Amino acid sequence: MQWAEMEALGFESIWTNDHLHGLLGPVDGIAFEAQTTLAAIAMSTSKVRFGAMTYSVTHRNPAILLKQMVTLDHMSNGRAILGIGAGWYEDEHAAFAVPFPDAGDRVSMLAEALDIFRTLETEFHPTHDGKFFHLHDTPFSPQPVRGHIPILIGGTKPRMLKLAGRYADIWDSSLAPDELAIALATVREHAASAGRDPGAIVSSTGVWGPSSAWSGPPSDSDFANKVRAAYRAGARQLLFKHTPDRAGIDTIPHLMETVVPELRAELER
């Protein structure tokens, strides 16, 4: 399915991943690089938001990543979202000779990167001397179209929930509804402690497709019930995860044209 077709079906956002080889099935499967793919999405659509779900902080210098995202933001008149996490796929890092620190250091790298994003959006020619990243009198122009690139953080461990509360505009997880509700409350507690509006953080989760909390081709009623459950748990960004099979792909237009409009009217009234 093409990106313009997804937009025409009523999707509000389109996401790729940040993997360098095949993820579903054999590693030799086709895998396109995220940034160039997002540039194509930006130029092929006019309304949908877009981003990667999620960049690994290990793959790119954070200042360069933000520069890339601001470029995409201007290409699309302010539609880019920066999705980021601590990374997890050790074999992929080894295959492409990318260093893979231990989990604690990767989360610390993420915290430092998030500080850098905020600094580059708010300070003139900042200098940053951190444990993992360094900036020196860094010029950064242009700024994002709306002054800030929305940040999506993916992760469910305690330190990740704390980072989501401190920095995220969107928090994504694949948790089942009861677990999602508890974790979202924790994220919002951390947001309040950081002086942020807890209700401003959008919860995101997959409701259909591979690696989502619910997998398999659903009936209309099964799909609707799963969406209702995620919505009751607090999720407001509900994701279809693209399937590698034709049967799954062909299900998407039917759900978007037949089931989703009724659900939107029901849940948003």
N, C-alpha and C positions, 0 to 999 in steps of 0.2 A: 504494500500500500504506500502511495506517495505522500509526502508531507502536506502538500496542498490539499489532497483528498482528506487527510486527517483534520485539517483546519475546517474544511467544508462540512465535515460530519459533526462539528461542534466541540471538538477537543479544545481545552483552554491552554494546554501546554504540551510540548513534545520533548522527549528526553532520549539521549543516547547514553552509552556507558563509557568509561575510561579504561578499556582493556585493550591490550596490544596483540592478543591472539584470541582464537575462538574460546568462548566461554560456555555456551550450550553445545554439548557434543564434543567432537575431536578438537584438539588445540589447533589443528591445521585448517579449521573452518575460517571462513572469511571474517575479518575484523578490520573495520575502517578506523582511522585515528579520529579522536573526538573533536579536536578544534576545527579541523578542516570540514568535518561533517556538519558541525554547528554553523559554520559559515554558509554552507549550502542551504541549511534549513532557514537561516536568516534571510537569504535572498529568494527563497522559494515560497515564503509565507508573508502575511501582512498583519496578522492579529495575534497569533499564539505566542505565549512565552516559551522559552526553550533553555535547555542546559544539559549538563552531564550528571548522571545519577550513579556514582559521584566521582569527581576527580580524586585520585590518591595524592595526598600531600607529598608523597615520596617522588612523584613523577616530574614535578616542575618547581622551579624557583617561584615563590609566591608573588613576588613583585612582577615577574614576567607573566605569570598566569593572570593576575589582575589586569595587566596591560592588554593581554589577549581578550579578556572578557569585556573590557571597556570598548575595545575595537568592535567586537560583536554587538555590543549595546548600541553603538552609534550606527552600525550597519542596519540595525533593525528598529531604529527609533525607540530605544529604551525597553526592549523585550527580553534581554538576557538575564539569566539567573545563574549564580555561581554555586554549584553543588559540590561539596567537598567532604572527605572523610579521612580516616587515618590509614587506609589501605589494608589489604589482608592477604593478597594472593602471592605467596612467597615464590612459588615456582615460576610465575610470570616475571617477577623481578629478576630472578636468576637468568632466565632465558634472554632478557634484554640488558643484562649487566647493570641493573639499577640497584643500588644498595637497599637492603631491607633491614632496618634496625629492629630491635625488639619492640613489643607492643607499647611499653611505657614510653619509650623514646618517640615512637610514631605519634602518640597522642600529644606529647609535648611539642613535637614539630607542628602539629595541627594548631595547638594553642598559639604558638608563636606566629604561624602564618595568618591566623585570624586577626591577631594584633596588627600585623603588617597591613592587611587589607584596610582595617579601620584607619590606621595612621596615614596611609597614602590617600585616602578619601578626605581627610580632615586637616592635614598639616602641609605646609609649604616646604619643599626640599627637606624631607625628614632624614634623620640618621638613625639607624637601628643596629645595635651591636648585641646580638643574641647568641644563644648556644649553637643554633643550627643555621641561622640566616643573618646576613649583614647587608645593610644599606649605608651609603655615604652621600649625604647632600643630594638626595635622589629627586630629580625633576619628574613630575608626573602630570602630563597633559595630553589629551583632554581628560576631564573628570567624567564620570558616568552621566548619562543624559539627565537623570533625575537626582544626581548627586550621590547616589548609593546604588550599588549592585546588590539586589537581594541575595542573601546567603542561605543555602539549604545545607544542613548538616545531617548526615546519616550515621546512625549508631545507637546502641542501647546500653552499653556498659556505663557504670556510674560516672566516670570522668567525662564520657561523651555526652551524657545527659546534662552535666553541669556546663560544658561548653555550649551545648545547644541553648540552654537557658540564657547564657551570657551574650551569645553572638547571633543565633539563628533567627532568620525571618520565617523559615520553614524547617520543620524537623521531620525526617523521614525514617520509618521503620517498617519491618515486615512482621510485627508482632500481631498475635491474635487479639481480638477486641478487648477482652478483659485485661490483658497485660498492657495493651496500648493505653487504655484509660489511666492505669496506675502510673505508667512511665510519663505520660503527658502531664499529669499532675505534678510529678517531680520536676520536669523541665520548667513548668510554670512557676514552681516554688523557687527554683534557681534564678529565673528571670526577675522575680520580685526582689530577691536578695541583691541582684545586680542593679536595681533601680529602673528596670524596664517594665513595660506594660505586659503582664503575663498573657493577656488575651490577644495580643498582637501576633503571637507565634502560631503559625498554621501547622497543624499536624497532617502528615502525608503518609499514605500506605497503599500497597497494592491490593486490589480487590479481585483481580482475575489474571491468570496467566502464570507462566513458569516463575518459581521462586517467590510468588506472593503468598500471603497467609492462606489463601484458598486457591487451589489449582484444579485444572480439569475443565472441560467444556461444560458450562452450566446450562440448566434450563433457565427460562426467563425468570421464573419465580425464585429459583435458587440464587441467581445472580442478584435479584432485587433484595432478597433477604440478607445477603452478604453485604451489600452496599448499606442497607439500613443499620446493620450491626456496627459497621465501621463508623458510620455517621454518629450513632449514639455514643460510641466510645470517644468521640471528639475529632475524628479525622474530617478534614475539609478539602484536601487534595486526594482524590481517589483515582488510582492508577490502573490502567490496562497495561499488562506487560506483554509485549509483542511475542507471539508464538512462532516457532520455526516451521510449523506445518500449515498447509493450505486450509485445512478444516478450521483451525483456530483463527486464521486471518479472516476467513469468510464470515465468521461469527461476529466480528467487530461491527460492521455496518448495521447489521440487524439490531444488535443491542443499543447502538447509539441512536438509531432512528426510531426504534419501537419502545424500548424499555427506559432509557435514560431520560427522555423528556418528561415522562410521567413521574419518575423518581425525583427529578429536580423540582417539579411543581409540588410534590408531596413534602419533601424534606425542607424546602426553603420557604415555605409559606409561614 
